[in-house]
Amino acid sequence: MPQSAESRIEGFYRLDPLERRARVREFAQLDDATAAALAGGQLGLAKADKMIENVVGSYELPLGVATNFRINGRDRLVPMVVEEPSIVAGASYAARMARESGGFFASHTDPVMIGQIQLIAVADAAMAMAKIHAHRMQIIECANGQSQSMVARGGGVCDVECHEYADSPMGAMLIVHLLVDCRDAMGANAVNTMCETVAPLLESLSGGQAMLRILSNLTDRRLATAKVRIAPASLQRDGIAGADVIERILWAHAFAVVDPHRAATHNKGIMNGIDPVIVATGNDWRAIEAGAHAWAARSGRYTSLSHWYRDDQEYLCGELTMPLAVGIVGGATRVHPTAQAALQVLDVTHAGELAEICVCAGLASNLAAMRALATEGIQRGHMTLHARQIAMAAGAQGDDVAVIAQKMIEMQSIKPATATNLLTQIHVSAS
């Protein structure tokens, strides 16, 4: 896509889905087939049957596009697959506030995954670790022989570590880590294969028995970071001065820092932005969730993933660093037509770039949620969108959906029974 393409699309939410798709197609310069894939329904039973077991059909979720994102000076439209109202709107609104101060700035570390081989019944752990260290290059060569394509792209196993656990519910164990640079792959299959391949060699070197041989989803060597700086004027809301909104947001953040019950919901708000991008691009959102929450507890106490503070110019500043093991090659990213289309919309050239977009989406969602909580409360915007779902569940169609949703909001009764009664009234009036 052209570097000058603007993600700030005025009135995007007012367009109908076909018009929105046309704007996305123009932004990303998509061909006919890719644009059609964004509409969904192209997975097909044959492909689905090859992806998982016991397939009987497929299940669709809405695919939306978050607007306004500017990341490292480049505008992005961000595809998001999610069923919960307000997430796409919230991320878009936060991105709009951020772009007024230059947008988001993001970075990432090398895409290093950890493979773990569990060794038990090791008679002398110190001697075993010494032998494993002495044969480090042999272990690396053995593992890399299983993924020549990854090695050819500059990746593969780059180091070997040993970790001794003298006590566990089952007794002593020695854990060997393979540090694997996965390049543009998420890497789960490659890492698991490497672990299984080197297990016999590690048994021979240690005199022990290999039990588990599998990757870790706590990818603390594979991190992405997003930063944002928001002017007070961008945060003012309904008669509340921007400086006061910042004060309230900082109190909300402080709550998440000290209280794990609040932190769980606070971090869920972050994942509200990240998971939809992960799903849209065919990546493993369960692995991302596992790594995120483990990272949040790395100090021994579960706490906020994000960090918010006020700088010396009274701007609100936010930072988010977390594990993000994503790929743009292999797996569902190369099988699912809509995942491929989403990646084309994002126009990413490597996995680290996708990780940066994801972490920015997470920080945006975190900002949107805290701003809502700190001002009018989370339900105001959320329930407006939720009312539409209630109306549709009651059987409303077409223009009736918006009419019933608005009436329920005015009545302050967003309930299935209210929606059914209103729909009945409309039908009676029309007959």
Phi, psi and omega per residue, in radians:
M1 nan 2.685 3.116
P2 -1.160 2.457 -3.115
Q3 -1.101 -0.371 -3.090
S4 -1.510 -0.054 -3.112
A5 -1.048 2.394 -3.062
E6 -1.727 2.225 3.066
S7 -1.509 -0.137 3.067
R8 -1.488 1.700 -3.098
I9 -1.932 1.805 -3.069
E10 -1.046 2.247 3.072
G11 1.220 0.391 -3.102
F12 -0.996 -0.697 -3.089
Y13 -1.202 -0.324 -3.137
R14 -1.444 -0.281 -3.138
L15 -1.285 2.734 3.031
D16 -1.423 2.902 -3.052
P17 -0.973 -0.659 3.140
L18 -1.162 -0.685 3.111
E19 -1.184 -0.694 3.108
R20 -1.088 -0.759 -3.125
R21 -1.098 -0.632 3.107
A22 -1.123 -0.681 3.122
R23 -1.189 -0.684 3.089
V24 -1.128 -0.731 3.125
R25 -1.053 -0.742 3.126
E26 -1.144 -0.763 -3.132
F27 -1.032 -0.831 -3.032
A28 -1.654 -0.040 -3.128
Q29 0.943 0.976 -3.101
L30 -1.480 2.613 3.028
D31 -1.442 3.075 -3.052
D32 -1.032 -0.788 -3.070
A33 -1.151 -0.707 -3.127
T34 -1.204 -0.735 3.100
A35 -1.084 -0.686 3.110
A36 -1.148 -0.593 -3.141
A37 -1.132 -0.512 3.103
L38 -1.122 -0.443 -3.134
A39 -1.264 -0.272 3.119
G40 1.479 -3.098 3.110
G41 1.308 0.245 -3.063
Q42 -1.925 0.028 3.110
L43 -1.110 -0.862 3.103
G44 1.374 2.633 -3.091
L45 -1.147 -0.640 -3.090
A46 -1.117 -0.785 3.120
K47 -1.201 -0.747 3.136
A48 -1.021 -0.681 -3.101
D49 -1.145 -0.392 3.127
K50 -1.598 -0.217 -3.076
M51 -1.505 -0.732 3.118
I52 -2.371 -3.114 -3.075
E53 -1.628 2.752 2.979
N54 0.954 0.674 -3.087
V55 -1.163 2.357 3.035
V56 -2.147 -0.156 -3.127
G57 3.022 -2.775 3.083
S58 -2.369 2.894 -3.038
Y59 -2.297 2.212 -3.068
E60 -1.787 2.555 3.010
L61 -2.221 2.734 3.127
P62 -1.161 2.443 3.027
L63 -1.919 1.967 3.095
G64 -1.947 3.035 3.123
V65 -2.263 2.121 3.052
A66 -1.442 2.283 -3.096
T67 -1.765 3.096 2.970
N68 1.355 -0.059 -3.056
F69 -1.254 2.282 2.942
R70 -2.189 2.054 -3.043
I71 -2.186 2.102 -3.094
N72 0.918 0.690 3.073
G73 1.457 0.008 -3.115
R74 -2.046 2.333 3.125
D75 -1.337 2.460 -3.130
R76 -2.368 2.432 2.813
L77 -1.696 2.317 -2.974
V78 -2.007 1.888 3.091
P79 -1.160 2.393 -3.128
M80 -2.424 2.228 3.077
V81 -1.887 1.996 -3.062
V82 -2.841 2.675 -3.124
E83 -1.778 -0.215 -3.031
E84 -1.516 2.251 3.098
P85 -1.093 2.684 2.991
S86 1.464 -0.220 -3.084
I87 -1.196 -0.866 -3.125
V88 -1.153 -0.746 3.128
A89 -1.112 -0.747 -3.129
G90 -1.112 -0.780 3.131
A91 -1.112 -0.704 3.134
S92 -1.117 -0.729 -3.121
Y93 -1.171 -0.741 3.111
A94 -1.123 -0.675 3.111
A95 -1.136 -0.581 3.087
R96 -1.148 -0.741 3.086
M97 -1.096 -0.713 -3.088
A98 -1.165 -0.674 -3.064
R99 -1.164 -0.391 3.092
E100 -1.159 -0.339 3.097
S101 -2.020 0.375 3.077
G102 1.849 -0.134 3.104
G103 1.531 -2.802 -3.123
F104 -1.676 2.641 3.041
F105 -2.170 2.267 -2.991
A106 -2.364 2.739 3.095
S107 -2.621 2.980 3.117
H108 -2.632 2.729 3.053
T109 -1.586 3.084 3.065
D110 -1.065 2.579 -3.060
P111 -1.396 1.144 -3.062
V112 -1.647 2.117 3.066
M113 -1.763 2.808 3.127
I114 -2.007 2.164 2.980
G115 -1.799 2.410 -3.062
Q116 -2.074 2.297 3.018
I117 -2.070 2.090 -3.108
Q118 -1.594 2.109 3.115
L119 -1.936 2.229 3.100
I120 -2.072 2.979 3.132
A121 0.985 0.665 3.087
V122 -1.551 2.026 -3.021
A123 -1.182 -0.687 -3.096
D124 -2.341 1.713 -3.056
A125 -1.118 -0.715 -3.117
A126 -1.086 -0.779 3.135
M127 -1.155 -0.682 -3.137
A128 -1.108 -0.762 3.139
M129 -1.130 -0.653 3.117
A130 -1.122 -0.729 -3.137
K131 -1.200 -0.698 3.123
I132 -1.110 -0.734 3.107
H133 -1.108 -0.713 -3.130
A134 -1.139 -0.519 -3.120
H135 -1.823 0.446 -3.082
R136 -0.970 -0.820 -3.101
M137 -1.162 -0.596 3.098
Q138 -1.142 -0.713 3.116
I139 -1.123 -0.774 -3.139
I140 -1.076 -0.787 -3.138
E141 -1.125 -0.678 3.108
C142 -1.088 -0.802 -3.122
A143 -1.185 -0.766 -3.084
N144 -1.198 -0.333 3.070
G145 -1.134 -0.290 -3.129
Q146 -1.563 -0.126 -3.108
S147 -2.529 1.201 -3.105
Q148 -1.104 -0.582 -3.125
S149 -1.168 -0.682 3.103
M150 -1.148 -0.727 3.120
V151 -1.118 -0.694 -3.138
A152 -1.108 -0.480 3.126
R153 -1.537 0.106 3.098
G154 1.699 0.125 -3.118
G155 -1.873 -2.701 -3.116
G156 1.868 -3.106 3.141
V157 -1.166 2.243 -3.128
C158 -1.971 -0.219 3.114
D159 -2.907 2.876 3.125
V160 -2.292 2.354 3.119
E161 -2.227 2.721 3.062
C162 -2.159 2.427 3.117
H163 -2.324 2.118 -3.112
E164 -1.710 2.314 3.004
Y165 -2.072 1.793 -3.045
A166 -1.248 -0.344 -3.089
D167 -2.461 2.437 3.054
S168 -2.754 2.996 3.099
P169 -0.989 -0.355 3.132
M170 -1.938 -0.047 -3.132
G171 2.024 -2.956 -3.066
A172 -1.230 2.615 3.062
M173 -2.645 2.723 3.079
L174 -2.092 2.204 -3.103
I175 -1.947 2.176 3.100
V176 -1.784 2.269 3.099
H177 -1.813 2.258 2.895
L178 -1.714 2.147 3.081
L179 -1.652 1.974 -2.963
V180 -2.046 2.079 3.029
D181 -1.418 1.922 -3.005
C182 -1.616 -0.004 -3.127
R183 0.955 -2.088 -3.047
D184 -1.657 0.100 3.085
A185 -1.683 2.653 2.953
M186 -1.101 -0.774 2.913
G187 1.770 0.000 -3.034
A188 -1.013 -0.886 -3.088
N189 -1.122 -0.739 -3.137
A190 -1.120 -0.779 -3.116
V191 -1.138 -0.758 3.121
N192 -1.071 -0.714 3.118
T193 -1.126 -0.717 3.101
M194 -1.072 -0.752 3.131
C195 -1.067 -0.768 -3.141
E196 -1.165 -0.606 -3.102
T197 -1.194 -0.719 -3.077
V198 -1.502 -0.149 -3.088
A199 -0.981 -0.821 3.125
P200 -1.063 -0.673 3.108
L201 -1.122 -0.714 3.123
L202 -1.186 -0.613 3.051
E203 -1.066 -0.764 -3.132
S204 -1.126 -0.721 -3.105
L205 -1.256 -0.622 -3.039
S206 -1.644 -0.361 -3.033
G207 1.320 0.161 -3.125
G208 -1.818 -2.975 3.141
Q209 -2.055 2.276 3.114
A210 -1.421 2.239 3.069
M211 -1.847 -1.752 -3.111
L212 -1.258 2.470 3.109
R213 -2.432 1.660 -2.974
I214 -2.811 2.728 3.108
L215 -1.218 2.858 2.988
S216 -1.828 2.399 3.060
N217 -1.543 -0.015 2.947
L218 -1.522 1.484 -3.022
T219 -1.552 1.132 -3.043
D220 -1.346 0.050 2.976
R221 -1.756 -0.113 -3.037
R222 -2.121 1.435 -2.981
L223 -1.935 2.691 2.990
A224 -2.260 2.542 -3.095
T225 -2.262 2.377 3.030
A226 -2.171 2.507 3.089
K227 -2.341 2.567 3.125
V228 -2.580 2.653 -3.135
R229 -2.396 2.106 -3.004
I230 -2.041 2.259 3.093
A231 -1.261 2.524 3.122
P232 -0.937 -0.681 -3.114
A233 -1.065 -0.480 -3.132
S234 -1.326 -0.256 -3.033
L235 -1.801 -0.195 -3.084
Q236 -1.055 2.563 -3.016
R237 -2.700 2.210 2.989
D238 0.826 0.868 3.097
G239 1.445 0.004 3.098
I240 -1.683 2.108 -3.122
A241 -1.079 2.612 -3.125
G242 -0.991 -0.699 3.135
A243 -1.089 -0.638 3.117
D244 -1.235 -0.642 3.086
V245 -1.100 -0.735 3.098
I246 -1.051 -0.779 3.110
E247 -0.992 -0.769 -3.127
R248 -1.179 -0.696 3.109
I249 -1.094 -0.718 -3.141
L250 -1.152 -0.597 3.030
W251 -1.170 -0.673 3.098
A252 -1.107 -0.731 3.103
H253 -1.132 -0.731 -3.139
A254 -1.036 -0.673 3.095
F255 -1.012 -0.788 -3.121
A256 -1.220 -0.504 3.133
V257 -1.163 -0.711 -2.998
V258 -1.699 -0.332 -3.011
D259 -2.099 1.992 -3.102
P260 -1.130 -0.483 3.099
H261 -1.141 -0.733 3.073
R262 -1.250 -0.671 -3.107
A263 -1.042 -0.645 3.141
A264 -1.066 -0.748 3.138
T265 -1.312 -0.667 3.067
H266 -1.008 -0.833 -3.128
N267 -1.237 -0.534 3.029
K268 -1.054 -0.655 3.089
G269 -1.103 -0.599 3.048
I270 -1.161 -0.811 -3.121
M271 -1.192 -0.364 3.024
N272 -0.995 -0.560 3.119
G273 -1.510 -0.570 -3.041
I274 -1.437 -0.864 -3.065
D275 -0.970 -0.747 -3.134
P276 -1.070 -0.569 3.080
V277 -1.271 -0.675 3.096
I278 -1.058 -0.809 -3.136
V279 -1.153 -0.765 -3.112
A280 -1.026 -0.577 -3.088
T281 -1.689 0.143 3.067
G282 1.326 0.373 3.124
N283 -1.626 3.058 -3.018
D284 -1.601 1.658 -3.107
W285 -1.209 -0.437 3.124
R286 -1.217 -0.666 3.080
A287 -1.148 -0.709 3.126
I288 -1.116 -0.758 3.106
E289 -1.060 -0.803 -3.117
A290 -1.041 -0.813 -3.133
G291 -1.146 -0.673 -3.105
A292 -1.109 -0.833 -3.065
H293 -1.292 -0.551 3.024
A294 -1.139 -0.701 3.114
W295 -1.109 -0.666 3.138
A296 -1.124 -0.352 -3.116
A297 -1.898 0.258 -3.018
R298 -1.126 -0.373 3.124
S299 -1.418 -0.122 -3.044
G300 1.766 -0.087 3.097
R301 -2.430 2.308 -3.116
Y302 -1.239 2.270 -3.063
T303 -2.588 -3.059 -3.108
S304 -1.127 2.406 3.027
L305 -1.308 -0.575 -3.072
S306 -1.690 2.861 3.098
H307 -2.302 2.191 -3.129
W308 -2.146 2.461 3.141
Y309 -2.735 2.974 3.117
R310 -1.913 2.252 -3.107
D311 -1.521 -3.087 -3.043
D312 -1.274 -0.116 3.039
Q313 -1.801 0.206 3.100
E314 1.224 0.308 3.048
Y315 -1.427 2.632 3.007
L316 -1.470 2.227 -3.120
C317 -2.102 2.369 3.127
G318 -2.255 2.531 3.095
E319 -2.404 2.480 3.087
L320 -2.463 2.071 3.031
T321 -2.132 2.290 -3.127
M322 -2.815 2.821 3.087
P323 -1.165 2.379 3.095
L324 -2.559 1.602 3.130
A325 -1.628 1.632 -3.134
V326 -2.144 2.766 3.131
G327 -2.344 2.785 3.040
I328 -2.121 0.074 3.045
V329 -2.259 2.592 3.073
G330 1.398 2.916 3.073
G331 1.071 -2.657 -3.088
A332 -1.147 -0.368 3.128
T333 -1.087 -0.399 -3.140
R334 -1.932 0.046 -3.133
V335 -1.922 -0.734 -3.041
H336 -1.463 2.107 -3.086
P337 -1.026 -0.667 -3.100
T338 -1.271 -0.580 3.054
A339 -1.105 -0.705 3.099
Q340 -1.123 -0.705 3.119
A341 -1.122 -0.721 3.122
A342 -1.066 -0.714 3.112
L343 -1.137 -0.588 3.095
Q344 -1.216 -0.642 3.071
V345 -1.083 -0.747 3.131
L346 -1.229 -0.497 3.098
D347 0.972 0.818 3.130
V348 -1.532 2.565 -3.113
T349 -1.834 -0.244 3.102
H350 -2.718 2.866 -3.046
A351 -1.109 -0.592 3.122
G352 -1.081 -0.607 3.116
E353 -1.160 -0.698 3.073
L354 -1.121 -0.726 3.104
A355 -1.050 -0.684 3.120
E356 -1.110 -0.729 3.118
I357 -1.114 -0.747 -3.136
C358 -1.058 -0.798 -3.080
V359 -1.217 -0.535 3.054
C360 -1.193 -0.699 3.079
A361 -1.089 -0.643 3.099
G362 -1.162 -0.740 3.129
L363 -1.176 -0.639 3.096
A364 -1.110 -0.787 3.137
S365 -1.129 -0.644 3.085
N366 -1.094 -0.783 3.120
L367 -1.098 -0.786 -3.115
A368 -1.075 -0.751 -3.115
A369 -1.172 -0.776 -3.120
M370 -1.168 -0.653 3.127
R371 -1.137 -0.726 3.106
A372 -1.138 -0.795 3.137
L373 -1.075 -0.647 -3.049
A374 -1.424 -0.183 -3.126
T375 -2.045 -1.602 -3.038
E376 -1.524 -0.131 -3.059
G377 1.701 2.704 -2.995
I378 -1.249 -0.406 -2.981
Q379 -1.369 -0.424 -3.026
R380 -0.999 -1.002 3.127
G381 -1.284 -0.671 -3.087
H382 -1.117 -0.760 -3.060
M383 -1.262 -0.466 3.057
T384 -1.047 -0.758 3.109
L385 -1.320 -0.631 3.138
H386 -1.107 -0.573 3.140
A387 -1.038 -0.603 3.117
R388 -1.134 -0.709 3.125
Q389 -1.128 -0.714 3.119
I390 -1.094 -0.732 3.127
A391 -1.094 -0.771 3.136
M392 -1.160 -0.672 3.116
A393 -1.106 -0.494 3.114
A394 -1.391 -0.145 3.099
G395 1.923 0.061 3.140
A396 -1.201 2.531 3.133
Q397 -2.372 2.762 3.054
G398 1.009 -2.361 -3.101
D399 -1.168 -0.370 -3.138
D400 -1.086 -0.490 -3.120
V401 -1.061 -0.886 -3.114
A402 -1.163 -0.662 -3.128
V403 -1.113 -0.835 -3.119
I404 -1.187 -0.700 3.125
A405 -1.058 -0.770 -3.132
Q406 -1.145 -0.703 3.136
K407 -1.147 -0.688 3.109
M408 -1.114 -0.676 3.111
I409 -1.114 -0.787 3.133
E410 -1.104 -0.606 3.131
M411 -1.413 -0.183 -3.043
Q412 0.963 0.729 -3.138
S413 -2.458 1.335 -3.130
I414 -1.584 1.446 -3.038
K415 -2.398 2.652 3.119
P416 -0.995 -0.714 -3.117
A417 -1.118 -0.696 3.113
T418 -1.133 -0.737 3.125
A419 -1.092 -0.723 3.131
T420 -1.118 -0.749 3.123
N421 -1.102 -0.750 3.133
L422 -1.141 -0.682 3.113
L423 -1.138 -0.689 3.094
T424 -1.085 -0.726 3.109
Q425 -1.067 -0.703 3.119
I426 -1.127 -0.724 -3.133
H427 -1.156 -0.690 3.119
V428 -1.126 -0.744 -3.131
S429 -1.139 -0.580 -3.113
A430 -1.382 -0.352 -3.058
S431 -1.512 nan nan
